[in-house]
Amino acid sequence: MNSMINNRVSIIGVPLDLGADRRGVDMGPSAIRYAKVREKLQELGYEVDDRGDILPTRPDSCYVDGTKLKYLDEIERVNTELCHMVAEEIGKGCFPLILGGDHSIAIGTMSGVLQHKKKLGVLWFDAHGDINTAETSPTGNIHGMPVAVSFGIGHERLTGVGGRGVKLDPANFVMIGIRDLDPGEKVLLKELGVTVYTMHEIDIMGMAKVMEEAIALVSDGTDGVHVSFDMDVMDPLHAPGVGTPVFGGLTYRESHLAMELISTANIVTSAEFVEVNTVLDKRNQTARVAVALIGSLLGERVL
């Protein structure tokens, strides 16, 4: 068990696929549960309270308010509910573990954590930047926008989830495993000064050095650290069940090492694992990998 984490873990499932606008990722929470995430955590000594799922509905039309953002109404509603639930669980002294669903749920997760952790650091594992806006997005899919929203940039109905008072500081936000960015994302990342470790840096520096630097950045003056892990950060060889796979990603061992080093640093206060798409998976392989990584993040060791 990780000594930094209260021994009570609250699991929250968010089977949302509207942010990706692609079916299959809505079954991610069930797949991760089927891969025995609860049993894994109990073996590590945690009390586990599975709070069930926040259930979305699928609207007849994907566009509202004259915006190009798809399913804005329902994504706002689900993330607002998630924000409240995450804040409630932290208020009870529990560690929130959110299971996605697509990565748009990070809007609600991080907003909920910010209700308690006003100076939050974030380790963002992803093949993509997820820092698009309505103006820069080539698709209008909101799962490509949660990072921008977390900095207070984007549609007011998204940036308003959880209130407008507290947003993330780019100085304490680190991206790891990036290898596919849209032109507008590159511009915004440079303007904000976000630290990005692409696969190029990981190949040259090695994962241990990357994590040493990343942990130092996200824990500098912060009162908590959130881990947001998109399964497509891994190479499709190891995690085939994702909606937007990009070759050349993290290996199985690199991913575990990252989780182990975060755990050893005793800094993590919340986490989410997202974008498991069962339709595209092979024998639930990606969900099983997610459970193994959750174990490493929360203290599991070989010896």
C-alpha positions as a printed Julia matrix, in Angstrom:
303×3 Matrix{Float64}:
   0.0     0.0     0.0
   1.17    3.54   -0.76
   1.71    5.35    2.54
   0.62    8.69    1.03
  -2.82    7.35    0.17
  -5.62    6.87    2.64
  -6.45    3.16    2.67
  -9.95    3.92    1.36
 -10.33    3.95   -2.43
 -13.54    5.06   -4.13
 -14.08    3.73   -7.65
 -16.24    5.87   -9.94
 -17.13    4.64  -13.41
 -17.97    7.07  -16.2
 -19.04    5.08  -19.3
 -19.06    8.14  -21.54
 -18.26    7.84  -25.24
 -19.74   11.11  -26.48
 -16.46   13.0   -26.16
 -14.83   10.58  -28.58
 -18.0    10.11  -30.64
 -17.04    6.46  -31.09
 -18.79    3.51  -29.49
 -16.93    0.93  -27.44
 -15.16    3.18  -24.94
 -18.45    3.38  -23.01
 -17.79   -0.22  -21.93
 -14.36    0.67  -20.51
 -15.39    0.84  -16.84
 -17.09   -2.56  -17.04
 -14.05   -4.06  -18.75
 -11.7    -2.75  -16.05
 -13.98   -4.06  -13.33
 -14.16   -7.43  -15.12
 -10.35   -7.45  -15.1
 -10.63   -7.43  -11.27
  -9.53   -3.94  -10.31
 -11.39   -4.2    -7.01
  -9.73   -7.48   -6.12
  -6.32   -6.04   -7.03
  -6.79   -3.11   -4.67
  -8.09   -5.3    -1.87
  -5.03   -7.53   -2.2
  -2.92   -4.41   -1.65
  -4.74   -3.69    1.61
  -7.23   -1.04    0.5
 -10.85   -0.71    1.52
 -12.7    -0.32   -1.77
 -16.04    1.38   -2.24
 -17.31    1.04   -5.81
 -19.72    3.94   -6.25
 -21.05    2.6    -9.52
 -21.38    4.54  -12.75
 -22.47    8.01  -13.78
 -24.74    7.09  -16.66
 -24.89    9.3   -19.75
 -27.69    9.42  -22.28
 -27.23    9.72  -26.04
 -28.98   12.79  -27.47
 -30.71   12.71  -30.85
 -28.5    15.51  -32.13
 -24.81   16.02  -31.44
 -24.78   19.8   -31.9
 -26.27   22.51  -29.65
 -25.97   26.26  -29.19
 -24.64   26.8   -32.72
 -21.25   25.41  -31.68
 -19.15   22.77  -33.45
 -18.61   20.98  -30.13
 -20.28   17.59  -30.19
 -22.71   16.58  -27.41
 -21.94   19.65  -25.3
 -25.1    19.42  -23.17
 -24.61   15.85  -22.02
 -20.85   16.12  -21.58
 -21.34   19.18  -19.41
 -23.98   17.37  -17.33
 -21.91   14.21  -16.82
 -18.78   16.16  -15.91
 -20.68   18.35  -13.46
 -22.01   15.26  -11.71
 -18.54   13.7   -11.73
 -17.05   16.89  -10.28
 -19.47   16.78   -7.36
 -18.91   13.07   -6.73
 -15.11   13.34   -6.81
 -15.21   16.29   -4.41
 -17.53   14.35   -2.12
 -15.25   11.32   -1.99
 -12.16   13.41   -1.26
 -14.14   15.19    1.46
 -14.76   11.8     3.07
 -11.03   11.1     3.08
 -11.11    8.65    0.15
  -8.81    8.32   -2.84
 -10.89    8.76   -6.02
 -10.1     6.31   -8.83
 -12.08    7.17  -11.95
 -12.58    4.66  -14.75
 -13.43    5.92  -18.25
 -14.95    6.35  -20.7
 -13.31    8.82  -22.98
 -10.85   11.48  -21.85
 -13.44   14.27  -21.75
 -14.26   13.01  -18.25
 -11.0    14.56  -17.04
 -12.87   17.88  -17.03
 -15.06   16.66  -14.19
 -12.33   14.71  -12.42
  -9.87   17.59  -12.2
 -12.59   20.12  -11.35
 -13.67   17.87   -8.49
 -10.14   17.47   -7.14
  -9.64   21.25   -7.36
 -12.47   21.75   -4.89
 -10.02   20.48   -2.25
  -6.55   20.71   -3.81
  -6.25   24.36   -4.82
  -2.67   23.95   -6.05
  -2.86   20.73   -8.02
  -0.1    19.11  -10.04
  -1.0    16.83  -12.95
   0.86   14.02  -14.7
  -0.88   13.55  -18.05
  -0.02   10.33  -19.9
  -1.34   10.44  -23.47
  -0.39   10.02  -27.11
  -2.29   13.25  -27.78
  -2.22   16.76  -26.36
  -5.96   17.05  -25.64
  -5.51   20.83  -25.58
  -7.67   21.76  -28.55
 -10.44   24.34  -28.47
 -13.51   24.71  -30.68
 -11.4    26.89  -32.96
  -8.45   24.49  -33.31
 -10.17   21.1   -33.16
 -10.43   19.31  -36.5
 -13.32   17.14  -35.25
 -15.25   18.96  -32.53
 -14.7    15.96  -30.23
 -14.46   17.19  -26.64
 -12.15   14.35  -25.55
  -9.47   16.37  -27.32
 -10.07   19.45  -25.15
  -9.88   18.68  -21.38
  -6.38   20.11  -20.9
  -7.35   23.46  -22.41
 -10.51   23.5   -20.27
  -8.48   22.77  -17.12
  -6.49   25.95  -17.8
  -9.71   27.95  -18.23
  -9.54   28.01  -22.04
 -12.52   26.96  -24.13
 -16.29   27.03  -24.16
 -17.68   28.7   -21.02
 -19.98   25.78  -20.29
 -16.96   23.5   -20.01
 -14.63   25.88  -18.19
 -17.5    26.6   -15.8
 -17.75   23.0   -14.56
 -16.92   23.14  -10.86
 -16.78   26.95  -10.84
 -14.48   29.45  -12.45
 -12.4    30.36   -9.41
  -9.6    27.77   -9.42
  -7.85   26.4   -12.5
  -4.63   24.49  -13.08
  -1.24   26.17  -13.33
   0.62   25.12  -16.51
   3.87   25.21  -14.5
   2.68   22.17  -12.54
   1.26   20.26  -15.5
   3.43   17.7   -17.29
   2.59   15.65  -20.38
   4.29   12.32  -20.99
   4.34   10.09  -24.08
   3.02   12.67  -26.55
   3.48   11.84  -30.24
   0.46   13.25  -32.09
  -0.38   16.97  -31.88
  -2.63   19.18  -33.98
  -1.14   22.49  -35.19
  -3.21   24.6   -32.81
  -2.18   22.42  -29.88
   1.51   22.99  -30.6
   0.96   26.75  -30.54
  -1.0    26.75  -27.29
   1.4    24.41  -25.48
   4.29   26.72  -26.32
   2.33   29.84  -25.33
   1.43   28.34  -21.94
   4.86   26.86  -21.3
   3.56   23.37  -20.53
   6.32   20.81  -20.05
   5.95   18.06  -22.65
   7.99   14.88  -22.78
   7.34   13.46  -26.22
   8.43    9.94  -27.16
  11.56   11.59  -28.57
  12.61   12.76  -25.08
  11.68    9.41  -23.54
  13.78    7.56  -26.11
  16.79    9.8   -25.49
  16.54   10.35  -21.73
  14.95    7.11  -20.59
  11.77    6.84  -18.55
  13.53    7.0   -15.18
  15.05   10.42  -15.89
  11.85   11.72  -17.45
   9.86   10.74  -14.37
  12.45   12.2   -12.02
  12.07   15.59  -13.7
   8.29   15.31  -14.11
   7.71   14.41  -10.46
   9.81   17.35   -9.35
   7.74   19.73  -11.51
   4.29   18.54  -10.47
   5.14   18.36   -6.77
   6.81   21.79   -6.57
   4.59   23.79   -4.19
   1.5    21.69   -4.88
  -0.92   20.2    -2.37
  -1.75   17.14   -4.44
  -0.95   15.35   -7.7
  -3.47   13.84  -10.11
  -2.51   11.1   -12.56
  -4.52   11.01  -15.79
  -3.63    7.94  -17.83
  -4.99    7.54  -21.36
  -4.33    3.97  -22.44
  -3.38    5.15  -25.92
  -0.12    6.49  -24.47
   1.06    2.9   -24.72
   2.09    1.32  -27.97
  -0.86   -0.51  -29.59
   1.14   -3.71  -29.29
   0.55   -3.58  -25.53
  -2.78   -1.73  -25.46
  -4.69   -2.5   -28.68
  -8.12   -1.59  -27.32
  -8.09    2.19  -27.76
 -10.02    4.42  -30.14
  -7.13    6.51  -31.44
  -4.01    4.31  -31.46
  -0.65    5.79  -32.44
   2.33    3.54  -33.04
   5.6     4.17  -31.23
   4.24    4.53  -27.72
   5.28    3.48  -24.23
   6.2    -0.14  -23.66
   4.61   -2.25  -20.95
   7.67   -1.89  -18.73
   8.08    1.84  -19.31
   4.48    2.35  -18.24
   4.91    0.27  -15.11
   8.15    2.02  -14.22
   6.42    5.38  -14.47
   3.63    4.22  -12.14
   6.13    2.68   -9.71
   8.2     5.86   -9.52
   5.1     8.0    -8.91
   4.07    5.61   -6.15
   7.52    5.68   -4.56
   7.46    9.5    -4.58
   4.32    9.45   -2.35
   2.65   12.31   -4.19
  -0.45   10.93   -5.93
  -3.83   11.94   -4.46
  -6.23   10.95   -7.29
  -6.15    9.08  -10.58
  -8.13    8.18  -13.67
  -7.61    5.57  -16.38
  -9.47    6.18  -19.61
 -10.07    5.26  -23.27
 -10.32    1.48  -22.94
 -12.36    0.52  -26.01
 -13.61   -3.05  -25.69
 -14.84   -3.23  -29.29
 -11.27   -2.8   -30.49
  -9.59   -4.84  -27.76
  -8.24   -8.39  -27.82
  -9.51  -10.63  -25.0
  -9.76   -7.66  -22.64
  -5.98   -7.17  -22.87
  -6.07   -3.37  -22.52
  -8.32   -3.47  -19.47
  -6.06   -6.06  -17.84
  -3.06   -3.83  -18.49
  -4.92   -0.9   -16.94
  -5.55   -2.92  -13.77
  -1.88   -3.92  -13.59
  -0.84   -0.27  -13.93
  -3.32    0.78  -11.25
  -1.72   -1.79   -9.0
   1.76   -0.35   -9.59
   0.52    3.2    -9.03
  -1.03    2.24   -5.72
   1.91    0.37   -4.33
   2.21   -3.11   -5.83
   5.77   -4.39   -6.11
   7.42   -7.62   -7.22
   9.2    -8.0    -3.88
